[in-house]
Amino acid sequence: MKTTKTIYESPIGLSVIKFDFEDGYTITGNAKRKMTIKEFDSAYDFEEYIQEKINCKAIDFDSEYSQFFAYAKTKAQAVRFVKAIEKYFEKVREMVG
């Protein structure tokens, strides 16, 4: 039986998930506009924006139009990446706020 385990759920709308049939960790979800301030037309747009603003050195991307997907080899890399996104948008909210 295939199982999944949610490792971390971000208030921004992303989750880090571990699938027992994969070696790495999946980062997926949809960013919440109230948390990003910016409206993204698709997950592709969100992915491109994140790649410009956040260190993505250890992250692989494979988003679909309607959902963001990224992958990390370790749990620490995945959680660190999501927390970096959270921190970036926290600064955006403070500047706009």
CYANA upper distance limits for C-alpha pairs under 8 A (distance plus 0.5 A):
  2 LYS  CA     19 PHE  CA      8.07
  2 LYS  CA     20 ASP  CA      6.88
  2 LYS  CA     21 PHE  CA      7.33
  3 THR  CA     19 PHE  CA      6.59
  3 THR  CA     20 ASP  CA      6.23
  3 THR  CA     21 PHE  CA      8.46
  4 THR  CA     17 ILE  CA      7.24
  4 THR  CA     18 LYS  CA      6.10
  4 THR  CA     19 PHE  CA      4.96
  4 THR  CA     20 ASP  CA      6.69
  5 LYS  CA     17 ILE  CA      6.19
  5 LYS  CA     18 LYS  CA      5.65
  5 LYS  CA     19 PHE  CA      7.02
  6 THR  CA     15 SER  CA      7.51
  6 THR  CA     16 VAL  CA      6.56
  6 THR  CA     17 ILE  CA      5.00
  6 THR  CA     18 LYS  CA      6.85
  7 ILE  CA     15 SER  CA      7.97
  7 ILE  CA     16 VAL  CA      5.86
  7 ILE  CA     17 ILE  CA      6.00
  7 ILE  CA     18 LYS  CA      7.32
  7 ILE  CA     75 LYS  CA      8.47
  8 TYR  CA     15 SER  CA      6.09
  8 TYR  CA     16 VAL  CA      5.56
  8 TYR  CA     17 ILE  CA      7.73
  8 TYR  CA     79 VAL  CA      7.40
  9 GLU  CA     13 GLY  CA      7.91
  9 GLU  CA     14 LEU  CA      6.71
  9 GLU  CA     15 SER  CA      4.94
  9 GLU  CA     16 VAL  CA      7.00
 10 SER  CA     14 LEU  CA      5.75
 10 SER  CA     15 SER  CA      6.37
 10 SER  CA     82 VAL  CA      7.75
 10 SER  CA     83 LYS  CA      8.29
 10 SER  CA     86 GLU  CA      8.13
 11 PRO  CA     35 MET  CA      8.22
 11 PRO  CA     86 GLU  CA      8.47
 12 ILE  CA     31 ALA  CA      6.06
 12 ILE  CA     32 LYS  CA      6.12
 12 ILE  CA     35 MET  CA      6.04
 12 ILE  CA     36 THR  CA      7.81
 12 ILE  CA     86 GLU  CA      6.96
 13 GLY  CA     29 GLY  CA      6.30
 13 GLY  CA     30 ASN  CA      5.89
 13 GLY  CA     31 ALA  CA      5.25
 13 GLY  CA     32 LYS  CA      6.06
 14 LEU  CA     27 ILE  CA      7.13
 14 LEU  CA     28 THR  CA      5.94
 14 LEU  CA     29 GLY  CA      4.99
 14 LEU  CA     30 ASN  CA      6.64
 14 LEU  CA     31 ALA  CA      6.98
 14 LEU  CA     82 VAL  CA      7.76
 15 SER  CA     26 THR  CA      8.46
 15 SER  CA     27 ILE  CA      6.05
 15 SER  CA     28 THR  CA      5.98
 15 SER  CA     29 GLY  CA      6.71
 15 SER  CA     82 VAL  CA      8.49
 16 VAL  CA     25 TYR  CA      7.11
 16 VAL  CA     26 THR  CA      6.11
 16 VAL  CA     27 ILE  CA      5.04
 16 VAL  CA     28 THR  CA      7.17
 16 VAL  CA     78 ALA  CA      7.04
 16 VAL  CA     79 VAL  CA      7.19
 16 VAL  CA     82 VAL  CA      8.42
 17 ILE  CA     25 TYR  CA      6.33
 17 ILE  CA     26 THR  CA      5.60
 17 ILE  CA     27 ILE  CA      6.81
 17 ILE  CA     28 THR  CA      8.23
 18 LYS  CA     22 GLU  CA      8.00
 18 LYS  CA     24 GLY  CA      7.62
 18 LYS  CA     25 TYR  CA      5.56
 18 LYS  CA     26 THR  CA      6.82
 19 PHE  CA     23 ASP  CA      8.48
 19 PHE  CA     25 TYR  CA      7.78
 19 PHE  CA     26 THR  CA      8.30
 23 ASP  CA     73 LYS  CA      7.62
 24 GLY  CA     71 TYR  CA      7.30
 24 GLY  CA     72 ALA  CA      6.22
 24 GLY  CA     73 LYS  CA      4.82
 24 GLY  CA     74 THR  CA      6.44
 24 GLY  CA     75 LYS  CA      8.11
 25 TYR  CA     71 TYR  CA      6.14
 25 TYR  CA     72 ALA  CA      5.77
 25 TYR  CA     73 LYS  CA      6.62
 25 TYR  CA     74 THR  CA      6.90
 25 TYR  CA     75 LYS  CA      6.71
 25 TYR  CA     78 ALA  CA      7.01
 26 THR  CA     69 PHE  CA      7.45
 26 THR  CA     70 ALA  CA      6.43
 26 THR  CA     71 TYR  CA      5.19
 26 THR  CA     72 ALA  CA      7.14
 26 THR  CA     78 ALA  CA      7.99
 27 ILE  CA     68 PHE  CA      8.20
 27 ILE  CA     69 PHE  CA      6.17
 27 ILE  CA     70 ALA  CA      5.49
 27 ILE  CA     71 TYR  CA      6.37
 27 ILE  CA     72 ALA  CA      8.30
 27 ILE  CA     78 ALA  CA      7.26
 27 ILE  CA     82 VAL  CA      8.28
 28 THR  CA     67 GLN  CA      7.50
 28 THR  CA     68 PHE  CA      5.71
 28 THR  CA     69 PHE  CA      5.11
 28 THR  CA     70 ALA  CA      6.97
 29 GLY  CA     67 GLN  CA      6.31
 29 GLY  CA     68 PHE  CA      5.93
 29 GLY  CA     69 PHE  CA      7.65
 30 ASN  CA     43 ALA  CA      7.59
 30 ASN  CA     66 SER  CA      8.44
 30 ASN  CA     67 GLN  CA      6.34
 30 ASN  CA     68 PHE  CA      6.54
 31 ALA  CA     35 MET  CA      7.90
 31 ALA  CA     36 THR  CA      7.44
 31 ALA  CA     46 PHE  CA      8.32
 32 LYS  CA     36 THR  CA      6.83
 33 ARG  CA     37 ILE  CA      5.84
 33 ARG  CA     38 LYS  CA      6.54
 33 ARG  CA     39 GLU  CA      6.28
 33 ARG  CA     40 PHE  CA      8.47
 35 MET  CA     89 PHE  CA      7.35
 35 MET  CA     90 GLU  CA      8.16
 35 MET  CA     93 ARG  CA      7.99
 36 THR  CA     89 PHE  CA      5.95
 36 THR  CA     90 GLU  CA      8.43
 36 THR  CA     92 VAL  CA      7.95
 36 THR  CA     93 ARG  CA      7.76
 37 ILE  CA     89 PHE  CA      8.40
 37 ILE  CA     92 VAL  CA      8.01
 37 ILE  CA     93 ARG  CA      7.14
 40 PHE  CA     45 ASP  CA      6.37
 40 PHE  CA     46 PHE  CA      6.35
 41 ASP  CA     45 ASP  CA      6.82
 41 ASP  CA     46 PHE  CA      8.47
 42 SER  CA     46 PHE  CA      7.07
 42 SER  CA     65 TYR  CA      5.93
 42 SER  CA     66 SER  CA      6.41
 42 SER  CA     67 GLN  CA      8.17
 43 ALA  CA     47 GLU  CA      6.54
 43 ALA  CA     63 SER  CA      6.75
 43 ALA  CA     64 GLU  CA      6.86
 43 ALA  CA     65 TYR  CA      5.76
 43 ALA  CA     66 SER  CA      6.05
 43 ALA  CA     67 GLN  CA      5.73
 43 ALA  CA     68 PHE  CA      5.45
 44 TYR  CA     48 GLU  CA      6.71
 44 TYR  CA     63 SER  CA      6.66
 44 TYR  CA     64 GLU  CA      7.24
 44 TYR  CA     65 TYR  CA      6.38
 44 TYR  CA     68 PHE  CA      7.76
 45 ASP  CA     49 TYR  CA      6.66
 46 PHE  CA     50 ILE  CA      6.61
 46 PHE  CA     68 PHE  CA      8.06
 47 GLU  CA     51 GLN  CA      6.65
 47 GLU  CA     61 PHE  CA      8.23
 47 GLU  CA     63 SER  CA      7.71
 47 GLU  CA     68 PHE  CA      7.42
 48 GLU  CA     52 GLU  CA      6.97
 49 TYR  CA     53 LYS  CA      6.93
 50 ILE  CA     54 ILE  CA      6.04
 50 ILE  CA     85 ILE  CA      7.95
 51 GLN  CA     55 ASN  CA      7.66
 51 GLN  CA     56 CYS  CA      6.83
 53 LYS  CA     88 TYR  CA      8.38
 54 ILE  CA     81 PHE  CA      8.48
 54 ILE  CA     84 ALA  CA      7.37
 54 ILE  CA     85 ILE  CA      7.24
 54 ILE  CA     88 TYR  CA      8.26
 55 ASN  CA     81 PHE  CA      8.27
 56 CYS  CA     60 ASP  CA      8.36
 56 CYS  CA     81 PHE  CA      7.91
 58 ALA  CA     72 ALA  CA      6.83
 58 ALA  CA     73 LYS  CA      8.17
 58 ALA  CA     77 GLN  CA      7.46
 59 ILE  CA     70 ALA  CA      6.98
 59 ILE  CA     71 TYR  CA      6.10
 59 ILE  CA     72 ALA  CA      5.63
 59 ILE  CA     73 LYS  CA      8.49
 59 ILE  CA     77 GLN  CA      8.41
 59 ILE  CA     78 ALA  CA      8.30
 60 ASP  CA     70 ALA  CA      5.96
 60 ASP  CA     71 TYR  CA      5.58
 60 ASP  CA     72 ALA  CA      7.13
 61 PHE  CA     69 PHE  CA      6.54
 61 PHE  CA     70 ALA  CA      4.75
 61 PHE  CA     71 TYR  CA      6.82
 62 ASP  CA     68 PHE  CA      8.04
 62 ASP  CA     69 PHE  CA      5.78
 62 ASP  CA     70 ALA  CA      6.32
 63 SER  CA     67 GLN  CA      6.59
 63 SER  CA     68 PHE  CA      5.08
 63 SER  CA     69 PHE  CA      4.91
 63 SER  CA     70 ALA  CA      7.35
 64 GLU  CA     68 PHE  CA      6.78
 64 GLU  CA     69 PHE  CA      7.67
 71 TYR  CA     78 ALA  CA      7.71
 72 ALA  CA     77 GLN  CA      6.48
 72 ALA  CA     78 ALA  CA      5.78
 73 LYS  CA     77 GLN  CA      7.53
 73 LYS  CA     78 ALA  CA      8.15
 74 THR  CA     78 ALA  CA      6.89
 75 LYS  CA     79 VAL  CA      6.65
 76 ALA  CA     80 ARG  CA      6.38
 77 GLN  CA     81 PHE  CA      6.55
 78 ALA  CA     82 VAL  CA      6.92
 79 VAL  CA     83 LYS  CA      6.61
 80 ARG  CA     84 ALA  CA      6.60
 81 PHE  CA     85 ILE  CA      6.92
 82 VAL  CA     86 GLU  CA      6.79
 83 LYS  CA     87 LYS  CA      6.58
 84 ALA  CA     88 TYR  CA      6.61
 85 ILE  CA     89 PHE  CA      6.81
 86 GLU  CA     90 GLU  CA      6.55
 87 LYS  CA     91 LYS  CA      6.90
 88 TYR  CA     92 VAL  CA      6.98
 89 PHE  CA     93 ARG  CA      6.62
 90 GLU  CA     94 GLU  CA      6.77
 91 LYS  CA     95 MET  CA      6.73
 92 VAL  CA     96 VAL  CA      6.70
 93 ARG  CA     97 GLY  CA      5.98
